[in-house]
Amino acid sequence: MTTPLISIIVPNYNHAAFLEQRLESVFNQTYKNIEVILLDDRSSDDSVTILNAYKNNPLVTATIFNDTNSGSPFKQWQRGLEMAKGDWIWIAESDDYCDPNFIASLLSFNEKKNNKAGVLYAQSNDVNAQGEILSNRITYTAQFEPNIWYQNFLVKGTEFIENYLKVKCVIPNASAVLFKRALLEENPITPVQLEMRMCGDWLFWLRLCRPTYVGFVATPLNSFREHSGVTRNHNSYEKKRVRCSEEKKVREYLSKENVSQEPEISLLYKNWFRQNKVRDIFSKSFYSVRHSSTSTLHYLSLFFKQHKTKEKLFKKVGL
């Protein structure tokens, strides 16, 4: 197996409870040609103390502690990507951890496939704060028939997007992914992504996968941490609204790439309309999720239809 340099970016914010396990799983990889970039976004817990204990490790090439919180996880990604020197990059989120053979297994798989893939990822187990397995991510892709994640695969990036990644973010965790640095564009993190909290990674993978092949290893080599602080828990009215608003930006990007997605836009509207009442049609924010392919009148008709509103309501609001 060839031994390209792997740049491992560990962006941390207030994950002291999980940080040592994450770092040990990085430094104990069986694959050794690595550099490690440690980042902290002005944590208020004991994270800096833990990171300082590792910063003199010869594999660590940079340790950056922010003086003020950046307000965006993707600003940390951006900073790490700017410093990375490796042929491949791994964004190892600070609350997750992995198998010691994570890197070696992905690279070995790719070598068997003639090194075609520029994006490689492994299956994940969801674990709780104590590291106990809650579920396997195979359930996350159960809606697809067949569920190709039951086995290893290599697929062209455009096909991966058209069949799977356009539907939802089927690369649910950055910690499970290795990708080639050569795939990064001049601005790998866009201004739109920097404003995102929930869908920025989805947009990142869409842009990254398009020009390459995507490889997947079905062995659960990554542990994806579920705990109260994770932003992916869409458990409040406001978070659900933000999630819909950000998905609309993803849908607009896909449309610019000429990806057909009528069922997905329809589902987005259904989810968004559930968060709105009739009086909200007079609010500018109500229209923030309207896709450019949908006229305002059709958008409103879909809303009223979902709410089972009769024609007299159309007349009442002057439509």
C-alpha positions, -999 to 999 in steps of 0.1 A, spaced: 0 0 0 13 35 -8 18 58 21 5 93 12 6 120 39 -28 124 57 -36 157 73 -58 153 103 -77 184 114 -92 182 149 -116 213 154 -127 215 190 -152 235 209 -162 226 245 -156 188 240 -133 183 269 -154 153 280 -146 135 248 -114 151 236 -89 126 251 -107 96 235 -108 114 202 -71 123 203 -60 88 214 -79 73 185 -61 97 161 -26 92 175 -30 54 177 -39 49 141 -20 19 126 -13 42 96 15 65 106 22 89 78 1 117 93 2 153 105 -22 165 131 -37 201 133 -53 209 166 -78 238 167 -98 252 196 -126 278 191 -123 295 225 -136 267 246 -149 275 281 -143 240 295 -110 222 301 -103 216 264 -72 238 262 -55 219 290 -61 186 273 -49 200 239 -18 214 255 -9 179 267 -7 168 231 7 198 213 43 187 216 37 154 200 60 152 169 30 145 147 14 178 156 22 205 131 0 232 143 -20 241 175 -43 271 172 -63 285 201 -87 312 191 -89 343 213 -126 347 205 -151 322 193 -155 322 156 -193 315 157 -190 289 129 -177 253 128 -169 259 92 -145 287 99 -125 262 118 -127 237 89 -115 265 67 -86 274 89 -75 237 91 -78 232 54 -56 263 47 -28 247 69 -31 211 57 -2 198 36 -13 162 31 -24 144 0 -56 134 19 -75 153 46 -95 139 76 -117 163 96 -118 144 129 -146 160 149 -136 164 185 -166 145 201 -162 114 179 -136 86 178 -126 58 156 -111 23 150 -72 22 150 -75 9 114 -97 37 101 -72 53 78 -55 21 67 -87 4 59 -100 32 37 -67 36 18 -64 -2 13 -100 -3 -1 -91 25 -25 -59 8 -36 -79 -23 -45 -101 0 -67 -71 14 -85 -71 45 -63 -101 59 -82 -119 75 -53 -112 110 -42 -138 108 -13 -137 77 10 -158 71 40 -167 43 64 -199 32 81 -205 47 115 -221 36 148 -241 61 168 -228 62 203 -239 80 234 -219 103 257 -205 72 275 -194 55 242 -221 29 243 -234 19 208 -270 31 202 -274 21 166 -257 15 133 -260 41 105 -273 15 81 -307 25 94 -301 61 82 -302 49 46 -330 24 49 -352 44 26 -331 36 -4 -338 4 -23 -315 -13 -25 -297 0 6 -262 0 -10 -245 7 24 -248 -29 34 -216 -35 15 -185 -18 2 -190 2 -30 -173 26 -54 -195 49 -75 -190 79 -97 -196 111 -78 -223 124 -102 -242 92 -98 -238 93 -60 -253 128 -60 -282 120 -84 -292 88 -66 -285 95 -30 -267 127 -19 -294 149 -34 -320 132 -13 -303 139 20 -268 140 35 -259 104 32 -224 113 44 -237 122 79 -204 127 97 -171 144 87 -152 121 111 -160 91 88 -144 107 57 -110 110 40 -109 132 9 -81 143 -15 -68 178 -9 -65 182 -47 -103 183 -49 -105 215 -29 -114 245 -49 -99 280 -44 -126 286 -18 -135 252 -4 -157 268 23 -181 293 7 -196 324 23 -230 306 23 -215 277 42 -200 300 68 -235 312 77 -248 276 81 -252 256 112 -268 224 100 -264 219 63 -229 233 56 -214 198 55 -240 186 31 -231 214 7 -194 207 12 -198 170 2 -219 179 -28 -192 201 -42 -164 177 -33 -180 145 -47 -190 158 -81 -156 156 -100 -145 123 -85 -155 88 -74 -169 80 -39 -158 49 -21 -175 34 10 -163 7 35 -193 -10 52 -173 -18 84 -183 6 112 -149 22 117 -162 55 130 -182 63 162 -205 92 158 -213 108 192 -249 116 201 -252 140 230 -272 170 242 -248 196 226 -249 185 190 -265 209 165 -280 181 143 -307 175 169 -336 194 153 -356 193 185 -370 228 186 -392 251 166 -364 274 158 -339 247 148 -365 231 125 -370 265 108 -332 270 104 -328 235 90 -355 241 63 -339 275 54 -305 260 50 -318 231 30 -333 255 6 -298 268 -1 -286 233 -8 -315 228 -32 -307 260 -51 -271 248 -55 -283 215 -69 -306 232 -93 -276 252 -106 -259 219 -112 -289 207 -132 -299 180 -107 -336 171 -108 -351 172 -73 -389 178 -75 -398 152 -48 -371 166 -25 -383 202 -29 -419 190 -23 -408 174 10 -389 205 20 -421 225 16 -441 201 36 -416 203 65 -415 241 63 -453 245 61 -457 225 92 -438 253 110 -461 281 97 -496 292 102 -519 311 78 -510 345 93 -473 338 85 -479 343 48 -477 381 55 -442 376 69 -412 379 46 -395 349 64 -423 327 52 -410 330 16 -374 324 25 -377 287 17 -394 292 -17 -373 277 -43 -366 298 -74 -383 273 -96 -416 278 -77 -438 308 -84 -452 327 -54 -487 318 -63 -479 281 -66 -460 282 -33 -490 297 -16 -514 272 -31 -492 243 -19 -493 258 16 -531 262 17 -535 227 2 -514 212 30 -533 231 56 -566 219 40 -577 255 37 -608 261 15 -610 286 -13 -627 312 8 -594 317 26 -578 325 -6 -604 352 -12 -600 364 24 -563 372 19 -569 386 -15 -553 359 -37 
